[in-house]
Amino acid sequence: QKSINASVKQLLEDKIRAARLGPVEDGGNGFFRITDRAITGADGAVQFLFAGLRTNPDSVKSMEGLDGAWIEEANRASKKSIGLLTPTIRKPGSEMWWSWNRTLTTDPCDVMFLGGTPPPRSVIRKVSWRDNAYFPDVLREEMEWDKQRDVDKWLHVWEGEQVSRSEARVFRNWRVDDIDDQVPEGCVPRLGADWGFVNDPSVLVECYVWGRTLYIR
């Protein structure tokens, strides 16, 4: 994250306050105290420390004696950051949790866990919306809309697959629909063919252009 305020710290704070375990001034019982870069217990013992691996990887060098580390959005962690963090978490029984939505197979965390033999004692799980017992209907509607409109986006955002298409796609504002009743009368059809050599199949298309609208069959 670029700042602590943009990190998962806010989520933990919200859960603490919702359980009324936060600062007394916030209506809690004072079980936790919240500072800019840490969450501590009422006795001052540090429960959570927060650091930005992306912007300040050297900040983790001094974090010894930790019971564990949670690396959220781990696909953004550089190889250097991972190399600095891993030997720091060495307390007996400590754990490291890596969570990320896959982007590229070349991302360092992807290479470490999915690119061959993973580190010893690793437990790897693919987790999706199907594992969320509280998955709301509003997100389900959005997911189904993405599936109909942009399969690549649906696979990446909702199914956890790596990005398969470039962000340099020409068209983004498109939809799948029946064009038989939409192509204006008198619009001349144009035919085109493309023989793909990588991911694209060979395709034959019939197109109509009317103003700034392109119809493709």
N, C-alpha and C positions, 0 to 999 in steps of 0.2 A: 504494500500500500504506500501511497505517497504521503499519508499522514496517519497518525494513530486514530483520529476521528473517523477515518474512512475504513477502518479495519473491523474485525469481528468483535472488538472490545465493546462497541455500542450494543451489539446483540446480547452479550453477557450482562452488561449493565441493565438492559431492559428486563431480562429474566430475573435478575436479582431484585430489582425494584418491584416487579410484578408479584414476587413471592414475599414482599415486605421484609426482605433481609438486608436492605440497603441502609444508607445513612438515616439517622433519626430526623434530620431536617427535611428528608424526602418522604417521611411517613413510615420509615422502616424501623426495625428493632436494633439497628446498629451492628448486626452480625458481620457485615462487610463494610469496609471503607474504600472509597473510590478516589484515586488520584489520577493525574494526567497519564502516567505510564504504568500504573499498577493497580491491582485490586488486593487489598490486605484484609486480614481478619481484625476483629476488635482488639486483639492482643498485639497487633502490629506485625504478626507473621505474614509474609508475602504469600498470597495464594496464586496470583497471576501476574506475570510480567509481559510487556508487549514491546516488540521491536520490529523494525521494517527491514526484512532481509533484502528487499529490492533496492532500497535507497541507502541503507547503512548496514551492509553485511558484517562489518567488523564489530557491531554492537553486541553480537552474541558470544564473543570470545570470553567475556567475563561472567557469563551466566552459568556458573558451575553449581553443582549440588541440586539441580532440578530433578523433579520426579518424572518429568516428561515434557514434550514439546508438541504443539499442534501447529503444523504448517498449512495454513489455509491458502487457497489459490496457489498451490505448490507449483503449478506449471509456469509461474512467473519467477520462480527462484532460479538464480543463475547457478552454474556449476561451481563457481567460487563460493557462493553463499552456502550451498549444500556441503561443500568440503569443509567450511568453517564450523557449521552447526553440528554435523554428525559426531565428531569426537568430543564435543562439549557435553552431550547428553550421555554420560557414562556411569551414572549412579546405579548401583545394583537394583534390578527390577524396574528400571525406568523404561518408558516407552516413547516412541515417536509416531505421531499420527500425521499422515500426509493426505490431504484432500484436495482434489482439483477436478475441473471439467476439462477433459482432454482437448488439446488444441492441435499440436503437431507431434508427430512421432519422434521428432528431434529434440523436444523439450527435455532438459536434463533429468527431471523427475520421471518422465515417461521412459527414458532410456534406462534409468536405474531400476525401475520396477517391472517394466513391460518389454524391455528391449532384449531380454535374454535371461540369464540366471539372476534372480533378485537377491538382495542381501539376506544373510542367514536369519532364520526365525521370522521371516516376513509373512504377514497374512494379508492377502490382496483380495479385495471385494469390489465388484461393480455395483454401485448403489444408484437407484434412479427414483423417479416419482412413484414407481410401483411399491417402493418400500416405505412410503410416507403415508401413515394411517390418517393424517390430517390434510391430505392433498385437497385443496378447495376446488369447488366447481368452476370458479372464475378462471383458474389456471388451466383446468382441464379444457375449457372452451378455447382458451388461447392456444393450447397445445394442438388441439384438433384443427384449428384454423391454420397454424403453421404447417401441419402435416399435409393439408390440401394445397397450400399455396407455395411452400418452399420445402421440399423434402430434405435438402441438404441442411437447412437450418434446423428442421425438426430432429434429424439424426444427431446433430451436434448438441443443441440446447437441451433436448428432452431425453435422448437415448444415450448420451454420453460418448458419442463417437467423435473421433478427431475431425478437424476441419478438412473437407475433401475438395472444396472449391476455393479459388482465389477471391479475395475481397474486391478485386478489380472487375467483377462482373459488370457487364454493360447495362443490363436491365434489372431493376429491383421492383419497380411498381407494376407488377403483373398479377394476373389471376387466371385460374383455370375455369372455363365456362363453355357453354354451347354457343358457337358463333353463327349458327345458321340464320337466326333471326336478327343478328346484330350488324352484319356486314351491309353497308349502304348499297342500295340498288345501283348498278352501273360501275361498281368498283372492280377494276381489272385484276384478276388473279395473277400472281407471279410464283413461279416454281423454282425451288433451289435444292441442291443436294450437298451433303457434306460427308466426307469419309474420315472419321476420327481414327487416330493412331494410338491414343493413350486410354483415357477413361470414357471418352464419348463413343457411342455406337454410331454406325453409319445411319444417316437419316435423310429422308426426303420430305420437304415441307411445301405447303401451299400457303402463300402469304397475300394479305391485302393491306394496303396503306391508305388511310383516309385521314387527312389532317395530321395530327400528332399521335394518332392511334394506329398500332400495328396489330393485325389479326393474323394468327398463325394456326394452321391446321396440321 
